[in-house]
Amino acid sequence: MSWIDLATHPIEDVGYRSACAQRLDAAGALVLEGFFTNAFVDRVLAESAGRELDGFFASSTHNVWLTPPNEQLEDDHIYNRQIVSTKGLLADDQVPAESPLRAVYDSDIFRSFIADVVGEAAVHPYADALSSVNVHFHRDGEELGWHFDNSSFAVTTLIQPPESGGVFEYVKDLRNAEADDQNFSGVQAAIDTRTGVETLEFSPTDLVLFRGRNSMHRVTPSRGNRTRILVVLAFNTEPNIGLSDSAKETFYGRT
């Protein structure tokens, strides 16, 4: 596991895992600074930069819940408000077989570490050929709009920041999906007046874990000629689960 700074981040150590889990539970987000080596970032950047045209780009509108509009609610209700997201990505089958991303993602030690930190018995790759490891691109003016995640946690690492913008903003525990408390007034206040909005700062070499099911979040528009490049390491808590064909068509433009 030469791509991880194990001296700083002893991911096999039970005490270290427990401390990371406590930090994630308390804040809803965990930034492990300098988790990856500079060589890891350099290698992933070299194999990703300039490949924007190989990726699938989509500009779409959606509500915060990533669901169809509710016709029983008024058009101007916050549930029906449409928000713009524009991004490009390389799917798992476009990531080189020899990439450090695969060495890390496929590592039993890394997966066990992630599972312990997020409080799961185990984490598993996606059963389809597209979804496990993705490289996201945000060019000038492109952004990820406000939304809640469907998954309980996300694992990401920034490879290249833009010249400016591209800031990760979130509002912790804005809703309670498990109790079906959507907190419409709180969502509207956060979007319209930035009530409760916080910024999560991270840099290349950092590993980021974020609980986004109940914490609304977005990435502000990137600015400048340097593309923001972010890697998403996606896991399931159950084995043999893949995206539906309709979801793959939406996210990747193919099945």
N, C-alpha and C positions, 0 to 999 in steps of 0.2 A: 504493500500500500504506500508506494513512494510518492504518490500525488497528494497525500495528506500530511500535514505537519503533526505527527503523532507525539512529538515532545510537548507541544503546546496543547494538543487535543488528544489525550489518551482514550480513544473511543472504546477500547476494550475494558476499561476500568469501570467497575460497577458504581463506585462513588461518583465518578465523573458523569456517568450517564444519569444518575439520580439528580445531581445538581443541575444538569441541563433540563431535565424534565420539570423540576421545580421552577426554574426560570421561565420556561415556556408556559406552564400553567398559570403563573402569576401575571405575566405580561401579555399573553396571547401571541407573542412573537419572540423569537430567539435569533440573535445575530452572533455567530461564532466567528470572531475576527481572525483572519489569517489561517482559516481552516485548511485551505488548499495552498499548495506551494506556488511560487511565481512561475515555475516551469509548467505547472498544470494550466494556469491561465494563458501563458504564452502559446502553448500547444493548441489549446481549444480555440483561441483567437485566430491563430494561423489557419486552422482548418475550417473556420466559420466566416471570417471577415471576407467580404466581397462575394458571398454566396447568396445575397439577398434575392437575386433574380432566379435562383433555384428554388426559393421558397414559395409557399402559397400565401398570397396577400389577400386580405378581405377587409372591407369596411362595412360595418353593420350597425344597426340601431337595436337596442334592447332595453328592457327595464332593469332595475337594480336586482331583481330576483331571477333574471335570465329565463323568464317564462312568457308565454303569449299574453296579450292584454286581457283584462277582465272586463267583459262587456257590461257587467252588472254595476261597475263603478263608472263615475264620470270620466270623460276624456282627460280632464286636467288633474285627476287624482294622481298622487305620487306613484301609485302602483302602475299606472299606465304611462308615466312619463318616459319618453324615449331618450336614450343616452347613446352617444357614439363611441365605438371602439374600432380602431384600425391597427392591424399588426400583420406581420408576416412571420412565417415559421418554417423551419426544416423539421420534418417528421422523423421518427425513430429510424425508419429505413433509409434515411439520407445521412445519418451520422456514421462516419467511417468505422469499420470494424475494429481498427487499431486505436481508436480515440481513447484518451484518458477518461472520457465520460463513461465509456462502457466498462472500463476497468473498475471505476468507482461504483457505478450503478449495480454491476453484477457481483460485487463483493459481498459475501455472506456477513462479514464483520460490519460493513457499513449498513447493510439492511437491518441487522440485529440492533445496531446503535440507533437507527431511526425509529425502529419499532419500540424500543424501550423509552426513548425520549417522548414519543407521542402517545405512549400508553397503550400500545397494541401488542397482541401476542406475537404477531409477525406482519411483515409487509411483503407484497408480491408485485411482480411486474404485470403490466397489462397483457391480456391474451391476444390482442391484435398487434399488427406489425407497425403501427403508426404512433402510438400514444405514450410509450414509456419514457423516452428521452427526447425532448424537443428543444430546439434553439429558436428563441424569439427575437425578432428584429423590430425596432421602432425607429423609423427615419424621421427627418424633420417634419414636425407637425402631427406625427402619429402618436396615439395615446391609447390607454386602456381605461374605459369608462367605469364609473362607480358600479359595484356589484357585490353580491354575496357569492361565495363559492358553494358548490354542491358537495364537495369533499370536505372532510373534517380538518385536513391539514395540507399544506403545500411545502415543497422542498425546492429551493431555487439557489442559484449563484449568479452574480453579475460578472460578465466577462469584459464588457466595455461600456463605460458610461457615455452619454451624449455630451456635447459641448456644454449644454445647459438644459434645464428641464429634466423630464424623465424621473420625477420625484414620486416615491411611493408614499401615499397618504392613506390613512385608515381611521376608523372610529371603532374602538374596541367594544365588543359585546353590545352592539346596537339593537340586536333583536335576539329572540330566543326561539330558534327554529324548532327545537324539540317540544316546546310548549305551544307552538303555533302562535307566538306573540310576535307579530311583524313590526310593531312600533312605527306605524306610518308617520306619525307626527315627528318622531325623532329622526327618521330618514330624511324627511323634507327639510327639517331644520339644519341637518348636517350639509345637505346639498346646497340649500339656498343661502345660509348664513354661516356655514363652516363651523357650526356648533360641535364641539368635541373632536374636531379633526386634529390628528397627530401625524407626525412625519417619522418614517422609519428610515434611518440612514444606514447604508451599507456600501461596501466597495468591492472591487475585484479581489479575490482570494477568500472572501467571507462566505460562509454557508448560512443560509437564512431558512428558518422554519416559521411558518405562519399559520395560525388558525383563522381561516376566513369564512367559515360557515355562518358565524354570527357577527363577525366584524366586517362591516362594509369597507371596501378599499378600492383604490384606483391608482393608475400611474399617469401623471400629468404629461402633456405633450412634450416630446423631445424637441430640442432646438439645435440647429447647426448642421454641419456637414458630416459629423461623426455619428454613425448609427449606434443606438443603444442595443447591446446584445446581452440577452439573459438566457440562462439555461434552466429549464424546468425538469426536475427528476420526479416523475409521477409514479406513485405506488397505489395499490389497492390493499385493503385490509382483508380481502378474501381472494383465494386463488382462482385462476381461470376466468377472470372477468375482463371483458373488452368493451369498447364503445360500440354502440349500435351503428349500422350503416348510415343512418340519417345524421347522427352526430359526427361521424367521420367525414361525411360530405360537407357538413357545415364548417368544421374546423380545419380540414385538410384539402377540401376540394376534390376528394377521391375516396374510394372505399378499399 
